[in-house]
Amino acid sequence: MKNLTIIVHAGVQQALADSLRTLEQVEGFTFSHVEGHSHHSEEDPFLSARDKVVGYVPRARVDVLLADGDVDAVLASLVEQSHLSGQGVYWVTAVEAQGRL
């Protein structure tokens, strides 16, 4: 099992959610609101005037649990989405254990 973590600008959160819902490999996902702070933020062409004034970028983090064999297909599908191009970063980590409480 793998955890796919994606962080995108908050402005594309709904588009990312819509994309994830169309993928049969994705059974569910969780969004968290996060703030992006960086001295490189001023160079980001996607920053709004609001982002520049408040000094941070509103972002959304999504965590998706996937079977090992589904990660590449899900990533390939998301990379093809033009509305997500240049809007975020991702990483994949191994899940040691999972269950329900």
C-alpha positions as CSV (number, residue, x, y, z in Angstrom):
1,M,0.0,0.0,0.0
2,K,1.2,3.5,-0.8
3,N,0.2,7.0,0.2
4,L,0.1,9.5,-2.6
5,T,0.4,13.1,-1.2
6,I,-0.3,16.0,-3.5
7,I,-0.1,19.7,-2.6
8,V,-1.7,22.1,-5.0
9,H,-2.8,25.8,-5.0
10,A,-6.2,26.0,-3.3
11,G,-7.6,27.4,-6.6
12,V,-7.4,24.0,-8.2
13,Q,-8.7,21.9,-5.3
14,Q,-12.1,21.4,-6.8
15,A,-10.6,20.4,-10.2
16,L,-8.3,17.9,-8.5
17,A,-11.2,16.4,-6.5
18,D,-13.2,16.0,-9.7
19,S,-10.3,14.3,-11.4
20,L,-9.7,11.9,-8.5
21,R,-13.4,11.0,-8.4
22,T,-13.2,9.8,-12.0
23,L,-10.3,7.3,-11.3
24,E,-11.4,3.8,-10.6
25,Q,-8.2,3.1,-8.6
26,V,-9.1,5.8,-6.1
27,E,-11.5,4.7,-3.4
28,G,-11.4,7.9,-1.4
29,F,-9.1,10.8,-0.5
30,T,-8.7,13.4,2.2
31,F,-8.1,17.1,1.8
32,S,-6.3,19.3,4.4
33,H,-5.8,23.1,4.0
34,V,-2.2,24.2,4.3
35,E,-0.2,27.4,3.7
36,G,2.8,27.6,1.5
37,H,5.7,29.8,2.8
38,S,8.8,30.2,0.7
39,H,11.2,33.0,-0.3
40,H,10.7,31.7,-3.8
41,S,7.0,32.3,-3.7
42,E,7.4,35.7,-5.3
43,E,8.6,34.0,-8.5
44,D,5.5,31.8,-8.8
45,P,3.5,32.9,-11.8
46,F,0.3,31.5,-10.3
47,L,0.3,33.8,-7.3
48,S,-2.6,36.1,-7.0
49,A,-2.4,39.7,-5.7
50,R,-3.9,38.4,-2.4
51,D,-1.2,35.7,-2.1
52,K,1.5,38.4,-2.5
53,V,-0.1,40.7,0.1
54,V,-0.6,38.2,2.9
55,G,2.8,36.6,2.4
56,Y,1.7,33.0,1.9
57,V,0.0,30.8,-0.6
58,P,-3.2,29.0,0.3
59,R,-2.7,25.4,-0.7
60,A,-4.6,22.1,-0.3
61,R,-3.0,18.8,0.6
62,V,-4.6,15.6,-0.6
63,D,-3.7,12.2,0.7
64,V,-4.8,9.1,-1.3
65,L,-4.2,5.5,-0.2
66,L,-3.5,3.3,-3.3
67,A,-2.5,-0.2,-4.0
68,D,1.2,-0.4,-5.0
69,G,0.3,-1.2,-8.6
70,D,-2.1,1.7,-9.0
71,V,0.3,4.6,-8.2
72,D,1.8,5.0,-11.7
73,A,-1.6,4.9,-13.5
74,V,-3.1,7.5,-11.1
75,L,-0.1,9.8,-11.5
76,A,-0.1,9.5,-15.3
77,S,-3.8,10.4,-15.4
78,L,-3.2,13.5,-13.2
79,V,-0.2,14.6,-15.1
80,E,-2.3,14.6,-18.3
81,Q,-4.8,17.0,-16.7
82,S,-4.0,20.4,-18.2
83,H,-5.7,22.3,-15.4
84,L,-3.2,20.8,-12.9
85,S,-0.1,21.6,-14.9
86,G,2.4,23.5,-12.8
87,Q,0.0,23.8,-9.9
88,G,1.6,21.5,-7.4
89,V,4.0,18.8,-6.1
90,Y,3.6,15.2,-5.1
91,W,5.4,12.4,-3.3
92,V,4.7,8.8,-2.6
93,T,5.4,7.0,0.7
94,A,5.1,3.4,1.8
95,V,2.3,2.7,4.3
96,E,3.5,0.4,7.1
97,A,0.1,-0.4,8.4
98,Q,-3.5,0.6,8.0
99,G,-6.9,-0.1,9.5
100,R,-10.0,1.3,11.0
101,L,-10.6,2.6,14.5
